[in-house]
Amino acid sequence: MILNSIEDTAQQFNVARPIKNGLTQVLNSIRSIQMFLDKHRQQQVVQPNKAVEQQHNYNFTGQHTDIAFCDTNGSISYEEISNISDYKLKDNVTTSFNNAVEDGYLSYENASYTLTDKGKEHINSQSFIEQFEKDQKNYIANNQLQNTVAINLQGNGDDLKIFQYVNQIDLNKLSYSNPQQFKQVQNYFEKCEKYDFVKISKDGIVTPTEKTKGMFTQPQSVNMEKITTKNFDKVIDINKYRNSVQTGANATKATAKASSSVAKTGATTASAGATAGVTAVIDLSKEAIKAFDKAQKLNQSKRISQSNH
């Protein structure tokens, strides 16, 4: 089943009804970013449970633009805000909503906040929409992606270096715009398995062998970058977002040698592209982040030293 639009994707994933009029496009963009991360991010470490606010398919940020969510179902109840797990965030959201009442953008009746006519006009202004998108992306980058990186796989020797920082790669969660690029990466890992550098499970999980782990005595730089507010749009480019969904597919393979079936059935196709190629969006441990930072600093020092000679 191919979903031809972001709206179709949102309907398939049963997300909340989007904000009407001017905010529809940007909200659907944020929804699709969130869905991409939920579907493609490869977690190497245990993440804390999502806060209560995440269960409602939108992110409270504590900024003024949160009032837009009053338009998703007509109102936001005081109880819903009081259930926000983060105390500081809850306090900021409460203050923001109360200020919006004083400014005439919201009304507060029967323990619920509702947009006024002034508020409805306000949230559909261009300046509000731009700030809403900025606040949402900042929230995602700063609160959900603190140790998340995008690794560009090329299907060559550099790909083995990623196992300095991660303990596995799930072929089913790689994103790409060109199936041939994915096939190149896949073929490379299959060749690596023949020489005992990696193991590929029947469900497409690539793990390094002890031989590979022993290759890296010092941290080496890889084609990887942290996801931050500065590079967010480059790494997760929603304008290139494409999602192929095959209902009922579970992305498993009969054997490791049959891993080409991942490309045909299990793998989801998308473009998050930090650069051209196949992208793995991965949560690293704090230790791995420190090792990566160390490698980056060493490489930078080498470049400076070479440029001075």
PEURHU-V283980 format. One record per pair of residues at least 4 apart in sequence whose C-alpha atoms are under 8 Angstrom apart, sorted by the first residue. I is the first residue (numbers start at 1). J is the second residue. D is the distance in Angstrom with one decimal. If there is no record, write none. Layout:
i->[I:I]
j->[J:J]
d->[D:D]
This chain:
i->[1:1:1:1:2:2:2:2:3:3:3:3:3:4:4:5:6:6:6:6:7:7:8:9:9:9:10:10:10:10:10:11:15:15:16:16:16:17:17:18:18:18:18:19:19:19:19:19:19:19:20:20:20:21:22:22:22:22:23:23:23:23:24:25:26:26:26:27:27:28:29:29:30:30:30:30:31:31:31:32:32:33:33:33:34:35:36:36:37:37:39:40:40:40:40:40:41:41:41:41:41:42:42:42:42:42:42:42:43:43:43:43:44:44:44:44:44:44:44:45:45:45:50:50:51:51:51:51:52:52:52:52:53:53:53:53:53:53:53:53:54:54:58:59:59:60:60:60:61:61:61:61:61:61:62:62:62:62:62:62:62:63:63:63:63:64:64:64:65:65:65:65:65:66:66:67:67:67:67:68:68:69:69:69:70:70:70:70:70:70:71:71:71:74:74:75:75:75:75:76:76:76:76:76:77:77:77:77:78:78:78:78:79:79:80:81:81:81:82:83:84:84:85:86:87:88:89:90:91:92:93:94:95:96:97:97:97:98:99:100:100:100:101:101:101:101:102:104:104:104:105:105:105:105:105:105:105:106:106:106:106:106:107:107:107:107:108:108:108:109:109:115:115:116:117:118:119:120:121:122:123:123:124:124:125:126:127:128:129:130:131:132:133:134:135:136:137:137:137:138:138:139:139:140:140:141:141:141:141:141:141:142:142:142:145:145:145:146:146:147:147:147:147:147:147:148:148:148:148:148:148:149:149:149:149:149:149:149:149:150:150:150:150:150:150:150:150:150:150:151:151:151:151:151:151:151:151:151:151:152:152:152:152:152:152:152:152:152:152:153:153:153:153:153:153:153:153:154:154:154:154:154:154:154:155:155:155:155:155:155:155:155:156:156:156:157:158:158:158:160:161:161:161:161:162:162:163:163:163:163:163:164:164:164:164:164:165:165:165:165:165:166:166:167:167:168:168:168:168:169:169:169:169:170:170:170:170:171:171:171:171:171:171:172:172:172:172:172:172:173:173:173:174:174:174:174:174:174:174:175:175:175:175:175:175:175:175:175:176:176:176:176:176:176:176:176:176:176:177:177:177:177:177:177:178:178:179:179:179:180:181:181:181:182:182:182:182:183:183:183:184:185:185:186:186:186:187:188:189:189:189:190:190:190:191:192:192:192:193:193:193:193:196:196:197:197:197:197:197:198:198:198:198:198:199:199:199:199:199:200:200:200:200:200:201:201:201:201:202:202:202:202:202:202:203:203:203:203:203:203:204:204:204:204:204:204:208:208:209:210:211:212:216:219:219:219:219:220:220:221:221:221:221:227:227:227:228:231:232:232:233:233:234:234:234:235:235:235:235:236:236:236:236:237:237:237:237:238:240:240:240:241:241:241:242:242:242:243:243:243:244:244:244:245:246:246:249:249:250:251:251:251:251:251:252:252:253:253:253:253:254:255:259:260:261:261:262:262:263:271:272:273:273:273:274:284:284:285:286:287:288:289:290:291:292:293:294:295:296:297:298:299:300:301:302:303:304:305]
j->[244:245:246:247:243:244:245:246:8:9:243:244:245:8:9:9:10:28:29:32:11:28:12:13:32:243:14:15:28:31:32:15:31:57:56:57:72:72:73:24:27:28:72:23:24:27:68:69:71:72:24:71:72:124:124:125:126:129:27:123:124:129:28:29:30:129:133:31:133:32:33:238:34:133:136:137:35:57:58:36:238:37:236:238:38:39:40:41:41:281:173:173:174:175:280:281:173:280:281:282:283:169:170:173:280:281:282:283:47:282:283:284:166:167:168:282:283:284:285:283:284:285:54:55:55:84:85:86:56:83:84:85:57:58:59:60:80:83:84:85:58:59:69:136:139:66:89:93:66:89:93:135:136:139:66:89:90:91:92:93:96:92:93:96:135:96:97:100:123:128:131:132:135:93:132:97:100:106:115:72:123:73:75:76:74:75:76:113:114:115:75:114:115:114:115:112:113:114:115:80:81:112:113:114:81:111:112:113:82:111:112:113:83:111:84:90:93:94:90:90:89:90:90:90:91:92:93:94:95:96:97:98:99:100:101:106:113:102:103:104:105:106:105:106:107:108:106:116:118:119:115:116:117:118:119:120:122:113:114:115:116:119:113:114:115:116:112:113:114:113:114:119:120:120:121:122:123:124:125:128:128:129:128:129:129:130:131:132:133:134:135:136:137:138:139:140:141:229:232:142:229:143:144:144:145:145:146:227:228:229:232:146:228:229:227:228:283:227:228:226:283:284:285:286:289:226:227:281:282:283:284:224:225:226:227:281:282:283:284:224:225:226:227:235:274:279:280:281:282:162:222:223:224:225:274:279:280:281:282:223:224:273:274:275:276:277:278:279:280:158:159:185:223:277:278:279:280:158:159:181:184:185:277:278:159:181:184:185:186:187:188:189:160:185:188:161:162:222:223:212:216:220:221:222:166:222:167:168:208:212:213:213:216:219:220:288:284:288:289:291:292:284:288:207:208:205:206:207:208:205:206:207:280:174:204:205:206:186:204:205:206:262:267:204:251:262:266:267:268:267:268:280:267:268:269:278:279:280:281:268:269:270:271:272:273:278:279:280:181:182:269:270:271:272:273:277:278:279:242:269:270:271:277:278:182:277:183:263:269:184:185:277:278:186:263:277:278:187:260:263:188:189:278:190:259:260:191:192:193:198:206:194:200:257:195:196:197:198:197:198:199:200:209:211:208:209:210:211:212:206:207:208:209:212:205:206:207:208:209:204:205:206:207:256:205:206:255:256:252:253:254:255:256:259:251:252:253:254:255:256:251:252:253:256:259:262:212:213:213:214:215:216:220:291:292:294:295:292:295:292:295:296:299:231:232:235:232:235:236:237:237:238:272:273:274:272:273:274:275:271:272:273:274:241:271:272:273:272:270:271:272:270:271:272:269:270:271:268:269:270:268:269:270:268:265:266:265:266:266:261:262:265:266:267:262:266:258:259:261:262:258:259:263:264:265:266:266:267:267:279:279:277:278:279:279:288:289:289:290:291:292:293:294:295:296:297:298:299:300:301:302:303:304:305:306:307:308:309]
d->[6.9:5.5:5.1:6.5:7.3:5.2:6.0:7.6:5.6:5.8:6.7:6.6:7.2:6.5:7.7:6.3:6.1:6.6:7.4:6.8:6.2:6.9:6.1:6.3:7.6:7.8:6.1:5.5:7.3:7.2:7.2:6.3:7.8:6.4:7.5:6.2:7.4:6.1:7.7:5.8:6.5:6.8:6.1:5.8:5.2:6.9:7.5:7.3:5.9:5.1:5.4:7.4:7.7:7.1:5.0:7.5:8.0:7.5:5.9:7.6:6.3:6.2:6.1:6.2:6.3:7.5:6.5:6.1:7.7:6.1:6.2:6.6:6.2:7.6:7.3:7.6:6.1:7.8:7.9:6.0:7.4:6.3:7.1:6.7:6.1:6.0:5.8:7.7:5.1:7.9:7.0:4.6:6.5:7.0:7.7:6.6:6.9:7.4:4.9:5.5:7.2:7.4:7.1:6.8:7.4:6.1:4.6:6.3:7.8:5.8:4.9:7.4:6.7:7.0:7.6:7.0:5.7:5.9:7.0:6.7:6.7:6.0:6.0:7.7:7.4:6.8:5.8:7.5:7.7:6.6:5.6:6.2:7.7:7.0:6.4:6.6:8.0:7.7:5.8:7.8:6.0:6.0:7.8:6.9:7.6:6.0:7.8:7.2:6.6:7.0:7.3:6.9:7.0:6.1:6.8:5.6:7.3:7.9:4.7:4.3:6.7:7.3:6.9:6.5:7.2:5.5:7.4:7.6:7.8:7.1:7.1:5.3:7.5:7.5:7.7:6.6:7.7:7.8:7.7:7.7:6.1:7.9:7.7:7.3:5.6:4.4:5.2:6.9:5.9:6.3:6.3:7.7:6.9:6.4:7.7:6.2:5.4:4.6:7.2:6.8:7.7:5.6:5.2:6.8:6.8:6.0:4.1:6.1:6.1:5.5:5.6:7.3:6.2:7.8:7.1:6.4:7.3:7.0:6.6:8.0:7.4:5.5:7.3:6.0:6.2:6.2:6.1:6.1:6.1:6.0:6.1:6.1:6.1:6.2:6.4:7.5:7.7:6.5:6.2:6.2:5.2:5.6:5.8:4.5:5.5:6.9:7.9:7.0:6.8:7.0:6.0:5.5:7.6:5.5:3.8:7.6:7.5:6.1:5.3:4.5:5.3:6.2:5.7:5.3:6.3:6.2:5.6:4.7:6.5:6.8:8.0:5.2:6.0:6.2:6.3:6.1:6.2:6.6:6.6:7.0:5.7:6.7:6.7:6.5:6.3:6.2:6.3:6.0:6.3:6.3:6.0:6.2:6.2:6.0:6.1:6.3:6.1:7.2:7.6:5.9:5.8:5.6:7.5:5.2:6.6:5.0:6.8:6.9:5.6:5.7:7.2:5.9:7.3:7.4:6.7:7.7:7.6:7.8:7.9:7.2:5.6:5.5:7.0:7.1:6.9:6.0:6.0:6.9:5.5:4.3:6.0:6.5:5.4:4.2:5.4:5.7:5.4:6.4:7.3:5.6:5.6:6.4:6.7:7.0:6.8:6.4:5.6:4.5:6.4:8.0:7.9:5.9:4.3:6.7:7.8:5.5:5.1:6.4:7.6:5.7:6.3:7.8:7.0:6.7:7.6:6.2:5.6:4.7:6.5:7.8:5.7:6.7:7.6:6.1:5.1:6.1:7.4:7.5:6.7:7.5:7.5:6.1:5.8:6.7:6.4:7.8:5.2:3.8:7.2:7.4:5.3:7.6:8.0:7.4:6.4:7.6:7.6:7.0:8.0:7.7:8.0:7.3:8.0:6.4:6.3:6.5:6.0:7.2:6.6:7.8:7.2:7.0:6.8:7.0:7.8:7.9:7.1:5.1:7.8:7.7:7.4:6.8:7.6:6.2:7.0:6.6:5.5:4.6:7.1:5.8:5.1:6.7:7.9:7.0:6.0:4.6:6.2:7.7:5.4:6.2:7.3:7.3:7.1:6.6:6.5:6.4:6.0:4.5:6.8:6.5:6.8:7.2:7.2:7.5:7.9:6.6:5.8:5.1:7.6:6.7:5.6:4.9:5.8:6.6:8.0:5.8:5.2:6.5:7.3:6.6:5.7:5.1:4.9:7.2:7.2:6.5:4.8:6.2:8.0:6.5:5.6:5.0:7.8:7.8:6.8:7.8:6.2:7.1:7.9:6.2:6.5:6.0:6.4:6.1:7.4:7.7:6.0:6.0:7.6:7.3:6.2:6.4:7.6:6.3:7.8:7.6:6.3:6.2:6.2:7.2:7.7:6.6:7.6:7.6:6.8:6.3:5.1:5.9:5.6:4.8:5.6:7.1:6.7:7.4:6.1:5.4:7.9:6.1:5.3:6.5:5.5:4.3:5.1:7.3:8.0:5.7:5.3:6.4:6.8:6.0:5.5:4.6:6.6:5.6:5.2:6.6:7.4:5.7:6.6:5.1:5.9:4.7:4.8:7.6:6.8:4.4:5.2:7.8:7.9:7.6:8.0:6.9:7.0:7.1:6.5:7.4:5.8:6.6:6.4:6.1:6.7:7.6:7.5:6.1:6.8:7.2:5.3:7.6:5.4:6.9:5.4:6.1:7.2:6.2:5.9:7.0:5.5:6.1:5.9:7.9:5.2:7.5:7.8:7.1:5.8:5.4:5.5:4.3:7.9:7.6:4.4:6.7:7.4:6.6:7.1:5.4:7.0:7.4:7.6:5.7:7.4:5.6:5.5:7.0:6.6:4.8:6.7:6.4:5.5:5.5:5.7:5.8:7.9:6.7:7.0:7.8:6.4:6.0:6.1:8.0:6.0:6.1:3.4:6.5:7.3:6.9:6.1:6.1:6.6:7.2:6.4:7.0:8.0:7.1:5.9:7.2:4.7:5.2:5.3:7.8:6.8:7.2:7.4:6.1:7.3:5.9:6.3:6.3:6.3:6.3:6.1:6.1:6.2:6.3:6.2:6.3:6.3:6.2:6.1:6.1:6.2:6.2:6.3:6.1:6.1:6.1:6.3:6.8]
